[in-house]
Amino acid sequence: MLHSLRIEETGVPIYVQIRDQMLHALGAKLLRPGEQMPTMREVAVALKVDLNTVRHAYEELEKTGAIVIRRARGTFVADAPPAVDREEKARRVEGLARQAIATVAAAGVNPRDVARLMIQLTAKKGDGK
């Protein structure tokens, strides 16, 4: 997974780029539930960024429930997303939508074009979750 991470000069904060690329890798099943993630230090060295930047990305991933950080043991892909109530789910959906809008806008892409394509892709995949 480390070889696929890239930092670009897009105006998007580095920790957001790392977080989003890792979310993409998890969504693409490049890492399986329970599998150990690269250490924060390995990511920082590979990308030549500050360790605190990577820590911020990992903490964001942990907040979403995508990974589990076990002090002195490592970071692991979460087994399954934790159950959340409706209000918490609505907050997460809104937060993810706002992040996506900011990311695509920073890349100079119309968020509506991305939204249409996301709907098409999930319809083809058949899971819409």
N, C-alpha and C positions, 0 to 999 in steps of 0.2 A: 504494500500500500504506500509506503514511503516514496517510492519512485514515481508515483502518480501525482504527488502533491506539488503544486506550483503557486508561487506568489506573483501577482501581476500588478502593474501600476494602473489601477482602474479607479482609485479614489475610495474603494471599499476597504475598510480597516482590515489589517492582516489577520487578526483573530477571527473575523467574520469569514474571510476567505478559507482559512483552515477549517473552521467549524462546518461551513457549507460543503467543502470538498469531502470531509469525513462523513457527513450525513449522506452525501451522494454515494460514497463507497459502501456505507452500511445498507443503503437502499438497494444498491446493485448487488448485494450479497457477496461483496469481496471479502468481508469478514462475517463470520457466522456468530450467532448468539453463544456467549460463553468464551469466545476466542479472545486471547489477549491482544490488546492494542499496542502499537509502538509506544515506548515511553515518551514522556514530554521532552526529555532531554534529547532523545533520538530525533524527534521531529524538529526541535529547535536547531540542532546541528545540521540536519539535512537541508533545512530551508534557510539557514544562516539568519535566524531571527532570535530575539530575546526569549529566554525561557518563560518569563512572565506572560508574554504574548500567547504562547502555546498553552500555558496554564489557564489563561482566560478562555481560550477556545474549548479546552477540555471541561472546564467548569460549566460552560454554557451547554455543552453536550450532556453533561450529567444532569443539569436542571431539566432538560427535555426528556430525560429517562432513556436516552439512546445508549449511554454507557454507564458503567459503575466504576468509581475510583475507590480502590482499596489501599489505604495507606500502607506503605512498605511491602505491598504484594503486587501492585500493578493496576492497570486499567483494563477493563474487560467490556466487551459488547454485552449489553443488557439482554437477558433471556427473553423478556417480553415487556412491552410498555406497561407501566403500572396503570391500574384502573383509576379513572378520574371521573369526578362528577360532571354534570352538564355544564355548570358555570366554569369550572376549571378547563374543560375541553374547549368551550367557547373562547376563553382567554388565550389558550394555546393556538387555536386556529387563527384568531385575529393577529396574534404576535407573529406567527409564521407567514401570514399573508402580508403583513407590513414589512417583514424582512425580505420577502421575495420581491415586493414592489420596489423597495430601496435598492436591492441588488441589481435587478434588471434595468431600472432607471439609470443607475450609475454606469451600466454597461451600454447605455444609449439605445436600449430596446424598449418598445412599447409594452407595458405590462399587460395590456389587453391581448396582444398577440400571444404572449406566453400563457395567459389564462386559457385562451382558446385551445392552444396546443396541449396544455395539461389535461383538459377535458377530453380531447380526442385520444390522447395516449392512455388515459385511465379507462376509457371506454373500450379501447382495443385490448388492453390487458385484462379487462373484465372484472377488476376488483374494486375500483373506485374508492378504496379505503384511504 
